[in-house]
Amino acid sequence: MQDPVDLTVKPEVEGFFDPDTHTISYVVKDPASNACAIVDSVMDIDYAAGRISTDHADRIIAFVRSRGLAVEWLIETHVHADHLSAAPYIQRELGGRLGIGRNITVVQETFGKIFNEGTEFQRDGSQFDRLFDDGDTYTVGTMKGTALHTPGHTPACMTHVMGDAAFVGDTLFMPDGGSARADFPGGDAEKLYDSIQKVLALPGATRLFMCHDYGPGGREIRWETTVADERAHNIHVGGGRTKAEFVRFRTERDATLAMPRLILPSLQVNMKAGQLPQEEQNGKRYLKVPLNGL
């Protein structure tokens, strides 16, 4: 595969931080046209009240409209376990095609069983408009995008490269944040290490954009770094840490972590491309809680 990074193409990237889930969504504009992609959008949920709202998504929609942009792609870097996707809502408002990694089918098979979805739930990824394989390309206006398979956090994780910018999902955090957990069903610390090395093999000047930031040590929220900075300073993989060291550290650390607050609603919704459950006879929608864990 040719180098997916074109350092001469510098897309305009606007980040939208959601403080409730510490998620950053992105509008990525082709520098040569008004075309754009939206990466990892968020639908708001008050879980205790069972209330869905669209404040975060509406900020993105207002920005796109104010700039006169045309949405060509809605990209999910993976099936998120900590927030609901707003992609279907934004797609209804602005258009665009919805894409995710082909291994969404693995996630659907796993969690379709966990949530007892039955035979009516299609486990072939057909809820999405495009399933990306490793190295697949697409266009945003005149700008080429490339999907890189970077599993480990989940089997379906992809890093999307557009021009000199790469959107890494949960494969990496900022250098002082390290890396994401690898203990969800289908996660694998060895694969995560290999995926991180794949990202770090990109040109050093490649801009990297995180899906999450938690402000370690109380610093302000940040979401942009570079490959060179991650290589040198990432606290989990920088400075030549070996795979064995990383796997031992990641496994021990993951064993101490609680499940994400929104994992149950997020997985049910996101494995279906962000579609909420169907209304029942009383006109209400319901999410399931499998007792005694996943």
SVG drawing of the C-alpha trace seen along z (x, -y; Angstrom):
<svg xmlns="http://www.w3.org/2000/svg" viewBox="-49 -31 62 47">
<polyline fill="none" stroke="black" stroke-width="0.4" points="0.0,0.0 1.2,-3.5 1.9,-5.9 -1.6,-7.2 -0.3,-10.6 0.0,-13.5 1.7,-16.2 1.0,-18.8 -2.8,-18.5 -3.8,-20.2 -7.5,-19.8 -9.1,-22.3 -10.1,-20.5 -12.6,-21.8 -12.9,-19.9 -16.1,-19.8 -15.5,-18.7 -18.3,-17.0 -17.5,-17.4 -20.0,-14.7 -18.2,-11.9 -14.8,-13.6 -15.3,-12.9 -14.0,-15.1 -15.9,-15.1 -14.5,-16.6 -15.5,-18.4 -12.7,-17.8 -12.9,-20.1 -11.2,-19.5 -8.9,-22.6 -9.8,-22.8 -13.6,-22.6 -16.5,-23.0 -16.7,-19.2 -16.3,-17.8 -16.4,-14.7 -17.7,-14.4 -15.8,-12.0 -17.2,-10.4 -20.3,-12.5 -22.1,-12.4 -25.7,-12.1 -26.5,-13.3 -28.2,-11.0 -29.3,-11.6 -29.1,-7.9 -30.9,-8.2 -33.8,-10.0 -33.9,-8.0 -33.8,-11.2 -32.0,-11.7 -31.1,-15.1 -29.1,-16.6 -27.3,-19.6 -23.8,-18.4 -24.9,-17.3 -26.7,-20.6 -23.5,-22.5 -21.9,-20.5 -24.8,-21.0 -24.9,-24.8 -21.2,-25.0 -21.5,-23.1 -24.4,-25.2 -22.7,-28.5 -19.7,-27.6 -21.7,-26.4 -20.1,-23.0 -21.3,-19.8 -21.1,-16.6 -19.9,-13.7 -18.9,-11.3 -19.9,-10.5 -17.1,-8.3 -17.2,-6.2 -13.7,-5.1 -15.2,-2.2 -18.2,-1.1 -18.0,-3.5 -18.7,-2.2 -18.8,-5.5 -21.2,-7.6 -24.1,-7.3 -23.4,-8.2 -25.4,-11.1 -24.6,-10.0 -28.2,-9.0 -29.5,-12.3 -26.8,-14.4 -27.3,-12.3 -31.0,-13.2 -30.1,-16.8 -27.1,-17.1 -26.7,-14.0 -23.5,-12.1 -22.6,-8.4 -22.0,-6.5 -18.8,-4.4 -17.2,-2.1 -14.6,0.8 -15.7,4.1 -15.1,5.9 -18.3,4.2 -19.7,7.6 -17.6,9.2 -18.8,6.6 -22.4,7.2 -22.1,10.9 -20.6,10.6 -23.0,8.0 -26.0,9.3 -25.8,12.4 -25.1,10.5 -28.2,8.3 -30.3,11.2 -31.2,9.2 -32.7,12.2 -32.7,13.1 -34.2,9.8 -31.0,8.0 -28.7,8.1 -25.1,8.9 -23.7,8.1 -23.0,4.4 -25.8,3.5 -26.9,0.7 -23.9,-1.3 -23.4,-2.7 -19.7,-1.6 -17.6,1.0 -13.9,0.2 -11.1,2.7 -7.5,2.0 -6.1,-0.4 -9.5,-1.3 -9.6,-4.8 -12.4,-7.3 -12.7,-11.0 -13.9,-14.1 -14.2,-16.6 -10.7,-16.5 -9.0,-15.1 -8.2,-11.4 -9.1,-9.5 -7.5,-6.2 -8.8,-3.8 -6.2,-1.8 -7.3,1.2 -6.0,0.6 -7.6,3.2 -6.9,3.9 -9.3,1.5 -12.0,3.2 -11.9,5.5 -13.4,2.8 -11.1,-0.1 -9.9,-2.1 -7.6,-5.1 -8.7,-7.5 -6.0,-9.5 -7.0,-12.6 -4.2,-14.6 -1.7,-15.3 -4.3,-14.5 -5.1,-11.1 -8.0,-10.4 -7.0,-7.6 -10.2,-6.9 -9.3,-5.2 -6.0,-3.6 -4.0,-6.4 -4.5,-9.3 -2.4,-12.4 1.2,-11.6 0.5,-12.2 -2.7,-10.0 -1.1,-7.0 -3.4,-4.4 -7.0,-3.1 -8.0,0.1 -8.0,3.4 -10.2,5.6 -13.6,5.2 -14.9,8.4 -12.8,8.7 -10.1,6.4 -6.4,7.5 -3.4,5.7 -0.9,7.3 -3.0,6.2 -3.3,2.7 0.4,2.4 0.8,3.5 -1.8,1.0 -0.1,-1.8 3.1,-1.0 1.3,-1.2 0.1,-4.7 3.6,-5.7 5.1,-4.5 3.4,-7.4 5.5,-10.4 6.5,-12.3 4.8,-15.5 1.4,-13.8 -1.1,-15.5 -3.0,-13.1 -6.4,-13.8 -7.7,-12.0 -11.3,-10.8 -11.0,-11.4 -9.0,-13.5 -9.4,-13.6 -7.0,-16.3 -4.4,-14.3 -3.1,-16.1 -5.7,-18.8 -4.3,-20.3 -6.6,-21.9 -8.3,-19.6 -6.2,-18.9 -6.8,-16.7 -4.1,-17.4 -0.5,-16.1 1.9,-14.6 3.3,-11.2 6.8,-12.5 5.5,-13.7 3.8,-10.4 6.9,-8.5 9.0,-10.5 6.7,-11.1 3.7,-8.8 3.8,-7.4 2.6,-3.9 4.4,-3.3 7.0,-6.1 10.7,-5.8 10.9,-2.2 8.8,-0.4 8.6,3.3 5.4,5.2 5.9,7.4 6.2,4.4 3.1,2.8 1.0,5.9 1.9,6.5 1.2,2.9 -2.0,2.7 -3.4,6.0 -2.6,5.1 -4.1,1.6 -7.2,2.8 -8.0,5.1 -8.4,2.1 -10.8,0.1 -14.5,-0.1 -16.8,0.2 -17.7,-3.0 -20.8,-4.7 -22.7,-4.6 -21.4,-1.2 -24.8,0.5 -26.8,-2.0 -23.8,-2.9 -23.1,0.6 -26.8,1.4 -27.2,-1.8 -23.8,-2.1 -23.7,1.5 -26.8,0.5 -25.2,-2.5 -26.6,-4.8 -30.2,-3.9 -32.3,-3.9 -34.5,-0.9 -37.8,-0.5 -40.9,-1.9 -43.0,0.6 -46.8,0.8 -47.0,-2.0 -44.9,-4.4 -41.9,-4.2 -38.3,-2.9 -36.4,-0.7 -32.8,0.2 -31.8,3.5 -29.7,4.1 -28.2,7.6 -27.9,8.6 -24.7,9.9 -22.5,8.1 -21.5,8.5"/>
</svg>
